[in-house]
Amino acid sequence: MSQLSDTLQSLRSRGEKAMGLFLTSGFPDLDSTLPTLRAIDDGGADFIELGMPFSDPLAEGKPIQRASARALSHGATMEHAFRTARQFRAESDTPLLLMGYLNPILRYGAEDFCRDAASSGVDGLILPDLPPEEGARVSDYAAEHGLNLVHLIAPNTADERIRRIDRQATGFVYAVSVTGLTGSELGEDGSVQEYLERARRLVTENPLLVGFGIRSHDDAMRMSRHTDGFIVGSALINRVEALWDASDPLSETECLEQVRNFARALKYG
């Protein structure tokens, strides 16, 4: 069993919702990514997604688009993401996943990428533009190097396709809460809950986590009523951006404490 699977199973056995938090590698700047990861780890993250900056992040709303563009402008590379992962892993056992898009991975070389990700201490991959029909382009190499491969579903995903995704995913199935971009407003609660309840019935081989649009502890608890946990990205990116770009900036120590407290509030209220 992988570290990610073991963590999620342990949380489920205790009746506790898992919290995943997303941060873009190279954001808010190259030197601040690692201490910010450590702050959200200290704040209670059960696993962390480290975003691989890309010029065309097609599933992302404006906050993560801005974070990706900012990271690239600072010179963020795949090697920086791997180095950050290695440094984080040296001090923490919290599962770490790389989240990003297929084009940079194919350019890097899928086999080399999976090897280098695993050797950097990465536990899994989330690739929103990798459909299950094309999953073998990465999944064989991921399995060879012990990496979980997470697949996504959405409210308009048909039942049989959800079952297929569940069979192919490892680690967990990521339920996108809306048919939109990260950071979108949550839809009507009744329809979202109906979709998540349906997904809960169909996803039987993996934990089920929900993300997109979650901004608060109340959102998280409501959205994870039928799932094993929740994922927050845009709200955290917005918080970090506001702290680092404030007209009357705090010290880095104070910024990191604010980030730590934000993570705690998301999980514990």
N, C-alpha and C positions, 0 to 999 in steps of 0.2 A: 504494500500500500504506500502511495506517495505521501510526502509531508502534507501537501494540500488536502488530499483525501482524508488523511488521518485527523487533521485539524477540524475539517468540516464534520466528520463523523463524531468526533469527541464533543463538539459544540451541540450537535443534534441530540446526542445521548443525554446531555445536561439540560435540554430544553432551552438552549440559548441561541439567539439569532446571530449568525456570522455577519461581520461588517468588513467589507472590502473597500479600500480607498485608493483613488487613482491620482497619480502625480506625473506630469510630463518630465522626462529626463532632460536636463539642461534648463529647467524652469525652477524658480524665477531667474536664476543664472547658473552657470556651470558649477560654481563653488557652493551654491546654496541647496542644490538638489539633495545631496546626501544628508545634511543636518535636518532638512525638512522631512525626508523619509523617516529619520530616526524619531522626529517629533511625533509624527502620526502613528508610528509604531508604539511609542510610549503612551500615546493617547488611547490605545485600545484596538488598533486595527488587527483583525484576525488574519487578513492577508492583504497584500498591497499589489496594485497594478502599476508598473512603471511604463509610462507611455514612450514609444519610440517616435520622435518627431518626424513628421512627413509633410511635404508641401501640399498634399491634397487629401486631407483626412476626411473622407466622404461621409462618415457617420457622425461627425462632430459638429456641435453648435459653436457659436462664437467664442465662448470662454476657452475651450480646448483648442480651437483654431488659433486664437491669439497666443496661447501658451506654446503651441507648436512652432508658430512663426517666430516668436521671441527666442525660443531655444535654438532654432536654426540660425537666427541672426547672431547668436552668441558663439556659434561654431559647434553646436551639439552634433555628434556623430553616433553611429552604432557602437563604435569602440568606447565612447564616453558612457553609453548606457551599460555596456558590459562591465566597465571599470566601476561604475557606481554600484552595480549589482554585487560585484565581488567585495567591495568595501562594506556594503550593508550586510552581506551574509557573514562577514567576519565577526560581527557583533550581535547578530540576531538570527533566531531560527524561524521567525515569522515567514510563511510562504510568500514568495515573490514571483509574480507573473509579468511577462512582457506583453504589452498590448500595442497593436499597431496594424500596419497594412502590408499586403503581400508584395507589392512592387519592390520595396527596399530589401526584403528577404530574398527574393529571387535574384536580385542584383548581387547581393552578398554571396548567394549560393545557399540553397536550403539546407544541404547537408552540413556545410561549414557553419551556418548560422546556428543550427540546433546543437552542434558540438560545442561551439563557443558559448552559447547561452547556458548550457548545462554545466560547463566547466566554470562559469562565472557564478554558479549557485542559484540559477533561475529554476523555478519549479514547474512553470507552465507557460502557455501562450494563449492569447486571445487575439484572433485575427478576424475582424468583422466582415472583411470582403473575401474570405475563403469559404465558399459554399461547400456543403458536405460532398457534393458530386465531384469536386476537385480536391477533396481533402488529402488524397494520397500524395499530392505534390509536397506535403509537409509532414503528414501524420506518420509515415513510416520512419522518417528520420527522427521525429519527435519521440516516438516510442523507443527507438534504438537507444536514445540518449536519456530516457527516463523523464521526458517532459510531458505533462498533461496538456491536452489540446481542448480548449473550451469552445463550444459552438453556441450560437445565438438563435433565439426564436423571438417572434414578435406577435402582436395581437392578430395579425392576418395570416399567420402560419397555420396551414391545415393540420388536422389531427395526425394523419399518417406521416406527414413530414416531421412533426414534433417527435413522434416515436422513432423515426429514422435518425434524427439528430441526437436523440437520447442514446441510441445504440452506438453512435460513432463518437460522441463526446467522451472525454475523460476529465476527471476533476469535478466539473459541474456543468449544468446547462444554464446559460445566461438568458433570462427572460427580459427582453426590452419592454419597458412598460407602455411605450407609445409608438405609434408608427411615425416616428420623426427622429430628430437629432438629439444628441446628448444635450442636457440642459433645457429640453422642452418642458412646457407646462404639463403637469399631470392631467390626464383626461378625466371624464366623469368617473367618480369612484366606483359606481355600480358596474360599469362596463369593464373597468380595469380589474376589479375583483372577480368578475365572471371569467375573464380571460385567464387570470392567474389560478383560479380554482380549476379551470379546464386543464391548464398546463400541469398543475399538481397531480391530476389524475393520470395524465399521459406520461409524465417523466417518472420512471420507476427505477432506472438503473443508476441515476446520478442525483446528487443534491441539486436543488433548484434555487437560484438566486435571482433577484430582481434589481434592475438599475434603470437609469435615465430619469431625470426630473426630481430626484429625491434631494430635498434641501434641509430637512430638519429631522429630529428624533421622531416627532409625530408622523411625518411622512414615512420614515423608515419602518416604524412599527405597523402602520396601516398597510403599506405595500408588501410587507413580509408576512402578513397574516397567513397566507397560503404557501409561503416559500420558506426556505431554510436560512434566508438572510438577505442582505441588501448591499448595493454598491453605490458609492457616491464619488463623483468626479468633478463635474462643473462647479458645484457649490464650494468644494474645497479649492479649486483653482481660483474662483472669484475671491475667496477669502485671502489666499496667499497673495494674489495680485494686489488687492486693496492694501494689505499690510506693507508690502515692499514698495509700493508706489505712492504711499501717503504723502501729502504735502508737508506734514510734520512727522517724519518717520520715526518709528521706534528703533531701538537697538536690535541687532539680530537676535540676541538672547530673548528680548521681550517679544519679538515677532514669533519666534519658535514656541514660546510659551502660549501665545494666543492660538497658534495652530494646534498645539497639543490639547488645549482646552476645547477647541472647536471639535476635534475628533472625539473627545470624551463626551461632549454634549450630544453628538450624533448617536452615539451608542447607548449612553446611559440616561440622557435627558437632563 
